[in-house]
């Protein structure tokens, strides 16, 4: 089926912890910039409405205070209002609470008419009171099939392949990542003192952000997710301080060849836009590889029961 080209934007900005009004205002301003660049869709990072890393300190009651029902909560309704005002589709994240007392890490897609899609993170870890999501989500934007996977969900390669096999041509990948300790060589925090004057310290910050603590690690796996599955990957990540951790942005859009077609490269809030075209979906090698699969050989192996263990180095003593 032929699909018209679509203009998609991805953004980076410095959110404030538990300051929804500030964050929604930045989302509105950057969505306006995306619209001015001709974007029909703009994506923001994980928990872009609420802030993220600060939630590791919260009790269940405190987390419930900042979480909202979806779509009836104030923040999603405000997001719908922004989307309607600007005539643009917006994707953004927040903590969700439900009537049965559960808490989720959620990401929504809205337009001026309301909620288009909601996804719950399958592998949440920032707070022990979060419930894991239990389903993939496929939805349509301007004739394109889309999916969502939040941060750690993308590190489990089966999630990306499953979302692709369900029909996704575009996968939105909101993150809060990089610049944290890990057993991998070169990983670690970036000293927050450099962010006190990012203009004067621009060279230091760029080396830190682009090195093994940041972008060079991202480049080990993110292009492979797009290439192996022949999908467009829309990666969004914050820039600046998220609670007490410095984040390096690098929001980008990759095509089905694994090539970067747009990327935020400034040390400030930024939005970039790319045109997504259908022909790459079938030209890329991943399309052929999917069609060459022989699941009868490994279906049972992949589906075998195992003891799931999720360890995040910077939350678990760097082990």
HUCOR-V919655 format. One record per backbone hydrogen bond with DSSP energy under -0.5 kcal/mol. NH is the residue of the N-H (numbers start at 1). CO is the residue of the C=O. If there is no record, write none. Layout:
# HUCOR-V919655
nh:co
NH:CO
NH:CO
This chain:
# HUCOR-V919655
nh:co
6:276
8:6
8:274
9:41
10:272
11:43
12:270
15:13
18:50
19:16
23:19
24:20
25:21
26:22
27:23
28:24
29:25
30:26
31:27
32:28
33:29
34:30
35:31
36:32
37:33
38:35
39:34
40:7
41:7
42:89
43:9
44:91
46:175
48:45
49:93
50:93
51:47
55:52
56:53
57:54
58:55
63:59
64:60
65:61
66:62
67:63
68:95
73:69
77:73
78:74
79:75
80:76
81:77
82:78
83:79
84:80
85:81
86:82
87:83
88:83
89:40
90:110
91:42
92:108
93:45
94:106
96:104
97:68
98:102
101:98
104:96
106:94
106:104
107:119
108:92
109:117
110:90
111:114
114:111
116:109
117:109
119:107
121:105
130:127
131:103
133:121
139:146
141:144
144:141
146:139
147:170
148:137
149:172
151:149
151:174
153:150
154:151
155:152
156:152
156:153
157:155
159:156
160:156
161:157
162:158
163:159
164:160
165:161
166:162
167:164
168:163
169:145
170:145
171:232
172:147
172:170
173:234
175:236
179:213
187:184
188:180
190:179
191:189
194:191
195:192
196:193
197:194
198:195
201:197
202:199
205:201
206:202
207:203
208:204
209:205
210:206
211:207
214:211
215:209
216:210
216:211
217:211
217:214
218:214
219:215
220:217
221:217
221:218
222:218
225:221
226:222
227:223
228:224
229:225
230:226
230:227
231:226
232:169
233:254
234:171
234:232
235:233
235:252
236:173
239:13
240:247
242:245
243:241
245:242
247:240
249:238
252:235
253:262
254:233
255:259
258:255
261:253
262:253
264:251
265:263
270:12
272:10
274:8
276:6
276:274
277:275
278:3
280:277
281:278
282:278
282:279
283:279
284:280
287:284
288:284
289:285
290:286
291:287
292:288
293:290
297:294
298:294
299:295
302:298
303:299
304:300
304:301
308:306
311:309
313:311
315:312
316:312
316:313
318:313
319:316
